[in-house]
Amino acid sequence: MSFGLEGKAAMVTGGSLGIGAAIARALGRAGVDVAVNYRRHDEEARKVVADVEAAGRRGLALQADVADFARAQEVVAEVRETFGRLDILVCNAGINRDGVIWKMDEEKWDVVIATNLKGYFNYCRAAAPIFREQKSGRVIHITSINGLRGKFGQSNYAAAKAGIIGLTKSMARELGRSQVTVNAVAPGLIETDMVASMPEEAKQASLSETVLGRLGAPEDVANVVVFLASDLARHITGEVIRVDGGQYI
């Protein structure tokens, strides 16, 4: 099935591993030139770029801490200069520093908010003027079901993910007149390095919440992102789509 994305250009933050890497590869297979942002995993980012190029599209790896506002402006400008355009922004970069609220220190709170929420603002702020000027664009935010319901031991992470939902809905209102759609995808338990590092007891407890009784794959999230990036989803904006095997319900 063609999604009509051939020749478009995308930027994916946190695109070297897990869900971000799956999104970058899926967009490449759909005919999109893809810039992959990464902070530490240089080799993995370049492998993702190689896979995009193997699909016949252009790829670009750009190192940056998404919490750096000035660097975000530089990265987005470089993507547009390299590809000659920017049509799709996928904000995905995220970290976790878990702990119950009465034990959480300021550093754990600040670094998660800076990466998982401010990092999204930084790249949206850089891309929004481009999308407004061209009167087209797709913004897709990766949030979490824990931003909808909270999670024991993750007040910082859940707060950031809830903030992303508010950002998504506000941006959808602000950019709608420019024919820019802004949506969020909320994964549940997905088979990533972050989930692999969970204590087995906690992982099994989360798995038992799903009605399908299985972990999701990064590709399950990527497929929804490709759909939202396409004109098949042109009349969908301000939405949060859960990809969780029924974990939230």
Secondary structure, 3 states (H helix, E strand, C coil): CCCCCCCCEEEECCCCCHHHHHHHHHHHHCCCEEEEEECCCHHHHHHHHHHHHHCCCCEEEEECCCCCHHHHHHHHHHHHHHHCCCCEEEECCCCCCCECCCCCCHHHHHHHHHHHHHHHHHHHHHHHHHHHHHCCEEEEEECCCHHHHCCCCEHHHHHHHHHHHHHHHHHHHHHHHHCEEEEEEEECCECCHHHHCCCHHHHHHHHHHCCCCCCECHHHHHHHHHHHHCHHHCCCCCCEEEECCCCCC
